[in-house]
């Protein structure tokens, strides 16, 4: 067995032929902007640029705008909510498959039933019958859209109601005989 040796830290270098483009940033200016984004250095005079907005000589206004545009922690979804969305998404995917199996199994019976409804009634009945596999996916994405940001309680209620309402009962009920 080979003995592990402790290696000393080494400097990284670019492979031959590679170059680094761009100008290096001063770490002091970045740290000052991150510490106090609204504060400006007193030594630099703010002058309007070509667009009419005020900018510092070292560009701290642009850095402050970038820092303000970053998402905060309140916009992120918790781990539990992500797991719940995955579980409900998988459940609704199974529901879609179940409704598709039901639509295929009952297609002959539905065609006979639709024939007695007239031409318009038959077309509408076939559309509704074959649209059933898309209902769970439509419910899932509509619940996501209606819940909005930060409304996990409303989202869980909508997804729970959909899990009950969209259950493919014809697949679960066996015919006797």
Residue pairs with C-beta under 8 A, 6 or more apart in sequence:
14 20
26 58
29 58
29 59
29 60
29 63
30 63
32 39
32 41
32 60
33 60
33 63
33 64
33 67
34 67
37 63
37 64
37 67
37 68
38 64
40 46
40 56
40 60
41 56
41 58
41 60
44 56
44 57
44 58
45 57
46 54
46 55
46 56
47 54
47 55
47 57
48 54
48 55
49 55
53 61
54 61
55 61
55 62
74 150
75 149
77 85
77 152
78 152
81 152
81 155
84 156
84 159
88 140
88 159
88 162
88 163
89 140
91 163
92 136
92 137
92 139
92 140
92 162
92 163
92 166
93 136
93 137
95 136
95 166
95 167
95 168
96 133
96 134
96 135
96 136
96 137
97 133
98 168
98 171
99 132
99 133
99 135
99 136
99 166
99 168
99 171
100 133
101 168
101 171
102 132
102 168
102 170
102 171
103 129
103 130
103 132
103 133
105 170
106 129
106 170
107 129
110 125
110 126
110 129
111 126
113 125
114 121
114 122
114 123
114 125
114 126
115 122
117 124
117 125
135 166
136 162
136 166
139 158
139 162
139 165
139 166
140 159
140 162
143 155
143 158
143 159
143 162
144 155
146 154
146 158
147 154
147 155
147 158
148 154
